[in-house]
Amino acid sequence: MKKGQSLQDFLFEEISDNKIFSKATDHGMNYLRDVFDRNVFPGEEALARLATFDEKLNDQPVNAVEILDKLHQYGSPATVAQMGGRYFGFVCGSSIPAGLAAKNLASFWDQNSAMYVLSPLASKLETVVESWIKDIFNLRGDYAFGFVSGSSLATFCALAAARYSLLKKQDWDLNRKGLQNSPDLRIVTGKHAHSTVLKAVSLLGLGTDNIEWVEVDDQGRIRADLIPRLDGNTILILQAGNVNSGSFDDFSSICGKAKKAGAWIHIDGAFGLWAAASSRLSFLTEGMEKADSFSVDGHKTLNTPYDNGILICRDKAALQSALHMSGSYIIKSADKDGMFHTPEMSRRARIVDLWATMKSLGKSGIAELVETMSDRACLFKKEIQKIDGFSVLNEISFNQVLVTCKNDELTEKTMKKIQDLRVCWVGGSQWFGRKVIRVSISSWATTEKDIQMSVNSFKEALEYIREEEK
Ligand SMILES: *Cc1c(COP(=O)(O)O)cnc(C)c1O
């Protein structure tokens, strides 16, 4: 900033100096040029250099060019290469190029997608994407869609709608009367429900101690034959994609009966629901259309940028009541006003990323994306089993592989060594009391070569640990 210059003049100058925007793109493109080949986890040196960010907030404004250079110089090398094909930690997607680029364009628009009058464009794209998703998931009829930050929030909203609806049926207006002295609700779910489901249950005041836990089979699927008698006060929570094994609950044998009993069925399909897009894998989601609500992510299997979560709810009135919002300044329109289907009011137009990703892939592309992930998971299993000392504990139903060594200690040490080697990144988990290395194949970019390199790295790690123990 020049001496005596006003802040406004400084900021307008930064806009007219379009160098800063091309600079951001240049740095981004340089990053993309080697992210697919580099080590997945940043090296010690890059991590140590993060200390450069430990500084007091500057007194005076700083030029954007300087800021972008600093970010690229110290930030880029310290990122975890989740854009690449060898990040197998948690269940994280990567970004499809069109989604990434569209998100960048949308940043220039800076739209608040709360209401139609704030962004007719976001409202239109939300409406269009809703029909595309209904088509892919084979959902007929009317559904309310909320475009939220992720499955955690999608599940929270869906269960809020369920809670509102079931209490309403008993003449209890939750919004006015609250939970004190309200009729009891039952929560039934499998012992392998994702922890974000439990978080939603506690946030909603339903209490995890009240959950009726159902035993699961050896792949983590809820045992349909052990589900207790359901009724109209029950929320039944199922899952498409066990976070460890990737297995799916048997919707066809469960949902019909649960529906007849009057229960509200929610399906947590954060990464798994996209199996429905593939004719080869859609048997996994068969029967899901009977559920009342779904949570699913764009940012996992579909490979949109963060943060793209989708909430789908059959009972629009219940969802809108649960997330109700009013004010004399609010302008309702005949078109979609997103904020009535989300917990937040102001929201970036994340729908642009989702729209562009789906448009870029098309129906066949989404199917191929999902099938390729599944093929790579099968290949990983096949290759790792050839190596003495590793075994795989799960059937590959989707994209997850659970690997162990001879005992928990060796598994843990080998996993740490794999992380150290940085060729790929994997995390750990527990599977029926055993320590496992969890491999989640969720990036469009994972090639057969990536699988081979990663399997070799597993081998090298185990050999290293064995050598050390001699
Ligand atoms: C990732 C995940 C979630 C949480 O989703 P976020 O988008 O991270 O909030 C919920 N359920 C399952 C099965 C998941 O894999």
The ligand as an SDF file (V2000), in Angstrom:
LIG
                    3D

 15 15  0  0  0  0  0  0  0  0999 V2000
  -17.4960  -39.3730    6.0120 C   0  0  0  0  0  0  0  0  0  0  0  0
  -18.6960  -40.0140    6.5670 C   0  0  0  0  0  0  0  0  0  0  0  0
  -19.6360  -39.2670    7.2780 C   0  0  0  0  0  0  0  0  0  0  0  0
  -19.4180  -37.8150    7.6020 C   0  0  0  0  0  0  0  0  0  0  0  0
  -19.3980  -37.0460    6.4360 O   0  0  0  0  0  0  0  0  0  0  0  0
  -18.7440  -35.5770    6.3840 P   0  0  0  0  0  0  0  0  0  0  0  0
  -18.9920  -35.1650    4.9870 O   0  0  0  0  0  0  0  0  0  0  0  0
  -17.2900  -35.7680    6.6870 O   0  0  0  0  0  0  0  0  0  0  0  0
  -19.4250  -34.7350    7.3830 O   0  0  0  0  0  0  0  0  0  0  0  0
  -20.7830  -39.9180    7.7010 C   0  0  0  0  0  0  0  0  0  0  0  0
  -20.9840  -41.2230    7.4520 N   0  0  0  0  0  0  0  0  0  0  0  0
  -20.0770  -41.9920    6.7690 C   0  0  0  0  0  0  0  0  0  0  0  0
  -20.3840  -43.4270    6.5170 C   0  0  0  0  0  0  0  0  0  0  0  0
  -18.9120  -41.4010    6.3000 C   0  0  0  0  0  0  0  0  0  0  0  0
  -18.0280  -42.1320    5.6170 O   0  0  0  0  0  0  0  0  0  0  0  0
  1  2  1  0
  2  3  1  0
  2 14  2  0
  3  4  1  0
  3 10  2  0
  4  5  1  0
  5  6  1  0
  6  7  2  0
  6  8  1  0
  6  9  1  0
 10 11  1  0
 11 12  2  0
 12 13  1  0
 12 14  1  0
 14 15  1  0
M  END
$$$$
